[in-house]
Amino acid sequence: MLQTPPLLIIILFFVVTKQLNFNMKRIVIFASGSGSNAENIIKHFNSTKTAIVTHVLSNNQHAKVFDRCERLNIDASLFDRESFSKDDTVLNFLLAEADIIVLAGFLWRIPSKIVDAFPNKIINIHPALLPKYGGKGMYGMNVHNAVKENSETETGITIHYVNENYDEGAIIFQAKTSISSDDTPETIAQKVHELEYKHFPKVIEEVILQNE
């Protein structure tokens, strides 16, 4: 019976592993806050062969997402406005390290040079049913307070591609949840978070698979 030498088995293992990693898309996440969506995305792709989160970038040195990344053993870096918009530090990093960019609670507008370098490869999630309650300043509880004040009967999430303007990129996916008169902005936020956790990682994966 012909046996494969142990050394050859080891070499084949590393070749196959390297090929699998090579084929996996690299996701870089931008986050400004607690990072709950970022953690959910990281955990999702840890169990797939479609993609892997390689890095998290944040513009907020106090963001809790850094604590999550340390716990999850994910590289994370802080950047400032100059390296993001004025020079090409962040752009050059992304060109070298990212296939897909995901915005998970990131509050700055993406510069046109990054949008142009990654056409239909930057994905954002918004905590409302766009085009309602979008635009500058409409994030987090600002959105949920506005939804409550206007006595909406439903709200939800919008996952969309990113262009140069806040919340105006092409819509990829929306999911809805009903609102009752008893709901508060806080309970509305909880309903929306549940939709985010359920759908965001899966939609990112679907986009990657459709564009292979």
C-alpha positions in Angstrom: 0.0 0.0 0.0 1.4 3.4 -1.1 1.8 5.8 1.8 2.2 9.5 1.6 5.4 10.7 3.4 4.6 12.8 6.5 6.6 15.8 5.2 4.5 15.8 2.0 1.3 15.8 4.0 2.5 18.8 6.0 3.5 20.6 2.7 0.1 19.8 1.2 -1.7 21.0 4.3 0.0 24.4 4.2 -0.5 24.8 0.4 -4.3 24.0 0.7 -4.6 26.3 3.8 -2.8 29.1 2.0 -5.0 28.7 -1.1 -8.2 28.9 1.1 -7.0 32.0 2.8 -6.0 33.5 -0.5 -9.5 33.0 -1.9 -11.2 34.5 1.1 -12.2 38.2 0.7 -10.6 40.5 3.3 -13.1 42.8 5.2 -12.0 46.0 6.9 -14.6 47.4 9.3 -15.0 51.1 10.2 -16.6 51.7 13.6 -17.0 54.8 15.8 -18.7 53.4 18.9 -19.4 50.3 20.9 -18.7 47.9 18.1 -21.6 45.5 18.7 -22.3 45.1 15.0 -18.6 44.8 14.3 -18.3 41.9 16.8 -21.3 40.2 15.2 -19.8 40.5 11.8 -16.4 39.2 13.0 -18.0 36.2 14.6 -20.1 35.4 11.6 -17.1 35.3 9.2 -15.0 33.4 11.6 -17.3 30.4 10.8 -17.3 30.8 7.0 -14.9 30.4 4.1 -16.3 33.4 2.2 -14.4 36.2 3.9 -12.5 37.2 7.0 -12.4 40.4 9.0 -8.7 41.4 9.0 -8.8 44.8 10.6 -11.0 47.3 12.3 -10.4 51.1 11.9 -11.9 53.7 14.2 -11.8 57.5 14.4 -12.7 57.5 18.1 -9.9 56.7 20.6 -12.5 56.0 23.3 -14.6 53.6 21.2 -15.5 50.3 22.9 -14.9 48.5 19.7 -11.2 48.5 20.6 -12.0 46.4 23.7 -14.0 44.0 21.5 -11.2 43.6 19.0 -8.7 42.9 21.7 -10.9 40.2 23.1 -11.6 38.7 19.6 -7.9 38.9 18.6 -8.6 41.3 15.7 -6.2 44.0 14.7 -7.6 47.5 15.3 -6.2 51.0 14.6 -7.0 54.6 15.3 -6.9 57.2 12.6 -7.5 61.0 12.5 -9.2 63.3 10.1 -6.0 64.2 8.3 -5.0 60.7 7.5 -8.5 59.9 6.4 -9.4 62.9 4.3 -6.4 65.2 3.7 -3.6 62.7 2.9 -3.7 59.1 1.6 -2.7 57.2 4.7 -6.0 55.4 5.2 -6.6 55.0 1.4 -3.3 53.4 0.9 -3.9 51.0 3.8 -7.2 50.0 2.3 -5.8 49.5 -1.1 -3.2 47.1 0.4 -5.4 45.3 2.9 -9.1 45.4 1.9 -11.4 43.8 -0.6 -14.6 44.9 1.1 -15.2 47.8 3.4 -18.0 47.7 6.0 -19.3 50.6 7.9 -20.7 49.5 11.3 -21.7 52.6 13.2 -19.2 54.8 11.5 -20.1 58.5 11.7 -17.8 60.3 9.2 -18.6 60.8 5.5 -16.4 58.6 3.3 -14.1 60.7 1.1 -14.7 60.5 -2.7 -11.2 59.1 -3.2 -12.0 56.1 -1.2 -15.4 55.7 -2.8 -13.8 55.9 -6.2 -11.2 53.3 -5.3 -13.8 50.8 -4.0 -16.9 51.1 -6.3 -19.8 49.0 -4.9 -17.4 47.6 -2.3 -18.3 49.8 0.6 -21.4 48.7 2.6 -23.2 50.6 5.3 -26.1 49.9 7.6 -28.6 52.6 8.5 -31.1 52.2 11.4 -34.2 53.3 9.5 -36.0 52.7 6.2 -34.2 55.0 3.8 -34.9 57.4 2.3 -36.7 58.4 5.5 -34.5 59.6 8.4 -31.2 59.7 6.5 -28.6 62.3 6.1 -26.1 64.1 8.2 -26.7 63.9 12.0 -29.2 61.0 11.5 -27.6 58.2 13.5 -28.3 56.2 16.6 -30.9 57.6 19.0 -31.4 60.7 16.8 -33.1 58.4 14.3 -35.2 56.5 16.8 -36.3 59.7 18.5 -37.4 61.2 15.2 -39.3 58.0 14.3 -41.2 58.1 17.6 -41.9 61.8 17.3 -43.4 61.3 13.9 -45.6 58.5 15.2 -44.4 56.0 12.6 -46.0 52.6 12.6 -43.0 50.8 11.2 -39.2 51.3 11.0 -36.3 49.0 10.2 -32.9 48.8 8.7 -31.4 49.7 5.3 -28.2 48.1 4.0 -26.8 50.0 1.1 -23.7 50.8 -0.9 -21.8 54.0 0.0 -21.3 57.0 -2.2 -20.0 60.5 -1.5 -23.2 61.6 0.3 -24.7 60.4 3.6 -27.2 57.5 3.2 -27.7 58.0 -0.6 -26.0 55.0 -2.0 -28.0 52.2 -3.8 -30.1 50.1 -1.5 -29.1 46.5 -1.2 -31.6 45.2 1.4 -34.3 46.5 3.8 -36.0 44.8 6.7 -39.0 46.1 8.7 -40.4 45.9 12.2 -43.7 47.3 13.5 -44.0 50.0 16.1 -46.8 50.3 18.6 -48.0 53.4 20.4 -46.4 51.9 23.6 -42.9 51.8 22.1 -40.4 54.3 23.3 -37.2 55.4 21.4 -35.3 52.8 23.5 -37.6 49.9 22.6 -37.6 51.0 19.0 -33.8 50.9 19.1 -33.8 47.4 20.5 -36.1 46.2 17.7 -33.8 47.7 15.1 -30.7 46.2 16.8 -32.3 42.8 16.5 -32.7 43.3 12.8 -29.1 44.5 12.4 -27.7 41.5 14.2 -29.9 39.1 12.2 -29.4 40.4 8.7 -26.2 42.5 8.4 -23.5 39.7 8.3 -25.7 37.5 6.0 -26.3 40.4 3.5 -22.6 41.2 3.4 -21.8 37.6 2.7 -24.5 37.5 -0.1 -23.0 40.6 -1.7 -19.5 39.0 -1.7 -20.8 35.7 -3.2 -22.8 37.5 -5.9 -19.7 39.5 -7.0 -17.2 36.6 -7.1 
